[in-house]
Amino acid sequence: MPFREINSKMIEATVVPGQRLFSQRGAMLAYRGDVTFTPNTAGGQGGLMSMIGRRVAGEATPLMTVEGSGTVMFGHGGHHVQVIALTGDTLYVEADRLLAFDGTLEQGTMFLGSQGGVMGLVRGQVSGQGLFTTTLKGHGSVAVMAHGGVIELPITPGRAVHVDPQAYVAHHGVVRNKLSTALGWRDMVGRGSGEAFQLELSGSGAVYVQASEEKL
């Protein structure tokens, strides 16, 4: 169920019988046809454990199940919207950046510390980002939100990409993330991101970076 970009802040989705999609609560702008919107308490394809993980992380972004026959326009808070197509791989994205996604995608939760070790924990505590990242896996489309526009940076073997943690939106591919520090611990007191912390992504895939560090 691909999304059609109307402009940089709005997308349109076609809803057909027998299929469904999930959207962030409050993201529906308008719709045509016989479409229903139901609060989702099961956390999409990931089930209850996915919702528990997001609640532990403080990322219990409410979802709506969208079903029926018609078209729906989505947008939220005037944020820039980026559509990402998945072809069997996994997308890692902060839960509060999700606008809408295909119901065919399997949803889960990844603890950032599992990839970044202790520094993964530091990223969550200092940068203000969640310790957990939502995962979406399979074939389908995902619409994510960001401030000031999004750029996709390729990640290739031997050429790691360094990103400000608060500018990070999402990434996909066979990628390892690690938080590194550009300053000594004493120099970092009172600093949340920017030059003090850098999220290093290495491997093969892509990372999506927003133009502003402002949190959603």
N, C-alpha and C positions, 0 to 999 in steps of 0.2 A: 504494500500500500504506500507508494511513494508520495512525498509531500511536494507541493508546487509552491515555489517562492513567489508571493505576490509583490513584495518589496523587501527591503532589508529588515523589516520589523514584523512582517506578517507572512504566514504560510496558509495554504489551503490543503485539506486532505479529503479524499473521496472515501466515504464509508459505504461498504457493500454488505449485504446480508451474509451471515456466516463468518464474518471477520470482525475483529475489534482492534481498537487502539487505546492507548493510555495517554492521558494528558495531565499536566499539573492543574490542580484546582484553581479556578479563576482564569484559566488561559483561553477559554472559549470566547471569541469576539462576536461571532454570528454563525448561523447555519441555515441550510436549506434542506427540505425533505423531512423524512420521518426518522429522526435521530434521537437517541436517549443518552443521558449522562448519569451514571450511577457511581456513588462513592465507592472506592475500591479499598477493601480492608485486608486483602490477601497478598498485596505487594506484587501484582503482576504474575508472570510465569515463575518468579522465584519463590512464591509461597510465603508462608508465615515467617520463616527464618530470615528471609530477606528483609521483611518489615522490622523484625526484632533488631537486626544488625543496624538498620538505619536509625532506629530509635535510640539505641545505645550510643550511636555516633552523633546524636542531636540533629539528624538529617531526615526526620520523619516527614518529608515533603508529601502532602496529601495527593493522591492520584485519583483521577476519574476514569472509569471505564466508558468508552464511547462506542456505541453499536447502532445498527439500523441501516438506513439507506438514504444517502444524501451527501452533502458536502459541508465541511466545517472549516471556519477560519480561526486560526490560533495566533495569539500574541500575548505578551505579558510585560507590563510596566514600561513599555516603550523600549525594551532591550533589543539589541541586535539579535537576529535569529540565524543560525547556521544549520543547514541540513547536511547530515552525514549518512552516506549509504554504506551498509555493512554487507559483505559478501561471504559470510561464514566466520569472520574473525570476531574478536571481542573488543568492545569500546569501553574504556574506563572514563567515567565522568562524575563530577560532583553532583550529588542528588538534586541540590537546589538549582542546578543549571539545566535540568531536563525540562523541556517544554512539552514534547509529545514524542511517542515512539510506537512502532508497530507492535501489536499484540503477539505476533509470531516470535518476537525476540525473547530469549530467556534472560530473566533478570536475576542478579545476584549481588553480593557484597564482598569486597576485598578489603582486608585490613592493610593499610599502607605499610605498616611495620614489617609485613611479611616480605616485602620487596626491599624496603629501605632500611631494615634493621632499626637500631636505636634512633638513627637520624630520621627515620620515617616518623617516629613519635615526636621528635623535635619539630618537624615540619608542621604537624597538627597543632602543637601547643603554641608555637611562636607565630606562625603565619596566619592563624585564624581559620585555616582550611580544616575540613573534617579529617579525622583519623581513618575513616572508612570512605571508600570510593565505590559508587554503584557501577556494576558491570552489566553490559547488554551484549548478548552473543547470538549469532545466527545470521539470517538473511532478512534484511529489511532496512527501514529508514529511521533515523533519529533526528529530532530537532532540538538543538541546544541553544541556550541564551548566553549572551556576553555583553560587556560594556564596550561601546566604541568600535565595534567591528572585530572580525576574527581573521587570522591568517593561519594557514596550514604550513607547518615546517616539516620537511621530510627528515626522518631519522635513518641513517645508513650505517652499516658496519664500519667501525673505525672512526666515525665522525659523530660524537655525542652532541646533543643539543642542550644548552643550559637555559633555563627559563626561570623568571621570577615566580615563586610559588603562588603569589596572588594573581598573576597574569595567566596562570594555567587554567585551561578550560577542560580539555579531554585529551586522550591519546589512544591509539590502537596499534596493533601489530605485536611482534615479539620484542617487547621493550622492557628494560629494567630501569627502575627509577631509584635515585639516591639523592638525598639532600646533602649538599656540601656547603661549607662556610668559607667566605672570602675574607673574614676578619677573625681576630682572636675572640675567645669567649668574653673577655672583659669589655672588648669594644662593642659587643653585640647587645649589651644590656640596654633595654628600652627600644631596641630596633626590631621591627616586625618583618621586613622583607627587603626588597631592593637589593643593594649591593651586598648586604650582610649575608643573605641566604640565596643559594641557587639550587634549583631542582635540575639534576643531571639525568637526562634520558638517553640511553644507549641501546643499540640493537638494530632492528629493522622495522620501520613503521612510520608514523607521523604523529605530531603533537599539534594541538590547536591552541593558539595564544590570543588573548584579548588585548585590545589597545589600552585598556585602563585597568588599574589595580583595584578599582572600587569593587567591593563585595556586593553580591546580589541580596 
